[in-house]
Amino acid sequence: MITRLYRSKSDIENLSQLKTSIPTGKDRYDYKKYVVNKPWGYEYLMYDNNDVAIWMLYISRGQSTSMHCHPRKKTTLIVIRGEVVCSTIEGFFHLKKGDGLMIDPSVFHKTRAASPKGAIIMEIERPPNKRDLVRLKDLYGREGKGYEGVAEMSKDLSKYEYIDFHGIRHTKQKTLRLGTCVMSLCTQTNKKPLLLGFLRGKYDVICVLSGYITDENNKVIATPGEAITRKSLKKMSRINAFRAIMYLTLRYVKYTSGQALHVKKKRRR
């Protein structure tokens, strides 16, 4: 299930009490092919375009991100592996793989790994800007500090579970696998109803990366940075794609003990 979180009165009050100075310009640092080490684990940029940036976060067992918010950008979190507890100022959510949250700007939240081997979550930001960050509370003393600097970044990708969709052409489809999650980056360039096969496709969650989707009543149901489950789409008699739509599908599969839990590329036909 994917739940939307809206800004509350408590979020507004807490943000107004913090002395913050968020850069308004575009974050021009190139995070590609780097892993950013965190006191709770690590994260890296998996894909970005003009609308969104997708980051993969590994959170160690029992560790937690800061209670933070992004004043100007929306954030979607989806669990790729393990279980997490995502807390806001007013409550919490226990999320398993395939579950997610769509978080409005200025909503304070933190994520703690609740499974023995830690957890991997996917974070989609709109618009892309890592400097749009305000920390309210932090277990590691980073309150009031901005995003990590070059000293925390590593180029040795072999030390991490790392996959990326950098450099993919908009006319191509690419599929990668991380553990039991199969991810496919796809593009549809024509303005026409999505095919029925899309509704019946083998996926659990779809994330819109550019363009947008409407239902049979022309109501917008997903814009860049937002996610929707296959179960929700199947309830609609017709869906339409507008602009050159790019989307990422997530499918969770079973594996045996003999299978590798790393990247598995789809063979081209």
NORBELZI-V675226 format. One record per residue. PHI is phi in degrees with one decimal (999 if undefined). D_CENTER is the distance of its C-alpha to the mean C-alpha in whole Angstrom. Layout:
# NORBELZI-V675226
phi: {PHI:PHI}
d_center: {D_CENTER:D_CENTER}
This chain:
# NORBELZI-V675226
phi: {999:-117.7:-112.8:-96.4:-111.1:-104.5:-63.8:-108.2:-61.7:-64.4:-61.7:-63.6:-65.7:-66.9:-66.5:-67.7:-85.1:-91.5:-85.3:-124.1:-139.2:-92.7:-58.5:-89.0:-76.2:-69.3:-74.9:-95.5:-70.7:-90.8:-86.8:-62.1:64.5:-124.0:-116.6:-96.8:-78.8:-123.9:-64.6:-99.1:155.5:-159.6:-149.0:-154.7:-80.9:-95.0:-164.8:-152.3:-144.5:-68.1:-94.8:-139.9:-133.5:-110.2:-114.7:-106.8:-117.2:-107.6:-113.3:-67.8:-53.2:77.1:-89.4:-146.0:-70.6:-71.8:-79.7:-139.4:-142.8:-120.3:-60.2:-118.3:-128.5:-85.0:-135.4:-116.3:-112.2:-133.7:-77.6:-94.2:-148.2:84.0:-133.0:-136.8:-115.6:-104.0:-110.6:-115.5:-65.3:-109.5:177.8:-149.5:-134.5:-96.8:-115.4:-109.5:-59.1:93.4:-82.8:-160.1:-131.6:-108.6:-108.9:-71.0:-55.6:75.7:-84.2:-73.0:-155.2:-144.5:-128.2:-117.6:-73.3:-115.8:-114.5:-56.6:-101.0:78.9:-148.7:-119.1:-125.6:-103.1:-119.0:-109.2:-108.2:-142.7:-81.3:-69.0:-172.3:-69.2:-82.1:-81.8:-148.5:-131.9:-98.2:-91.4:-138.7:-153.3:-68.9:-113.0:73.4:-100.5:-56.4:80.4:-94.9:-85.9:-67.3:-57.6:-100.7:-60.6:-61.4:-94.4:-101.1:-124.0:-98.2:-83.4:-71.0:-66.4:-82.5:-129.4:-82.5:-126.8:-137.6:-154.5:-112.5:-63.9:82.4:-70.1:-76.9:-68.5:-96.6:-112.1:-121.1:-133.0:-125.1:-130.8:-133.2:-127.3:62.3:-96.4:-105.1:-99.5:-114.1:-125.6:-97.3:-131.7:-134.3:-123.5:-94.3:-90.9:-85.6:-161.9:-60.6:-64.6:-67.1:-58.6:-60.8:-64.4:-66.0:-94.4:-62.4:-86.6:-152.9:-110.7:-137.9:-122.2:-117.2:-83.5:-109.0:-159.3:76.2:-156.4:-120.0:-121.6:-93.3:-66.2:-99.8:63.9:-84.7:-69.7:-113.4:-158.9:-117.1:-52.6:92.8:-103.9:-128.7:-146.9:-83.9:-61.1:-60.2:-68.7:-67.0:-66.4:-76.9:-97.6:-76.8:-159.1:-131.4:-126.4:-108.5:-123.1:64.6:-76.8:-83.0:-121.3:-145.3:-118.5:-102.4:-119.8:-130.5:-100.9:-119.2:-88.2:-143.8:-96.5:-64.1:-86.4:-85.4:-73.1:-100.8:-106.6:-67.7:-134.5:-84.5:-77.5:-72.1:-75.1:-107.1}
d_center: {15:12:14:14:15:17:19:22:25:25:21:24:27:25:23:27:28:26:28:25:25:22:22:22:22:19:18:20:19:18:16:16:18:17:16:16:18:17:20:17:16:14:11:11:10:10:10:11:14:15:13:10:8:5:6:7:9:12:14:18:20:21:19:17:15:17:17:16:15:14:17:16:13:10:7:5:5:6:9:9:13:15:15:14:16:14:17:17:21:22:21:18:16:17:14:14:13:12:11:9:9:9:11:13:15:17:16:16:14:14:13:16:16:18:19:22:20:17:13:10:7:4:2:3:7:10:12:12:14:13:17:16:16:18:19:21:22:21:23:23:25:23:23:24:23:20:17:19:21:23:24:21:20:21:22:23:20:22:22:18:16:15:14:13:14:16:19:18:21:20:23:21:19:18:17:16:16:14:16:17:14:15:12:14:14:16:18:21:23:26:26:27:26:23:25:26:25:21:22:23:21:20:16:15:12:11:9:11:11:14:17:17:18:21:23:27:28:26:24:20:18:14:14:11:8:9:9:12:14:17:19:19:19:23:24:25:28:26:23:23:21:22:22:21:18:15:12:10:12:11:15:16:19:22:23:27:28:29:25:23:20:19:18:20:21:22:25:26:29}
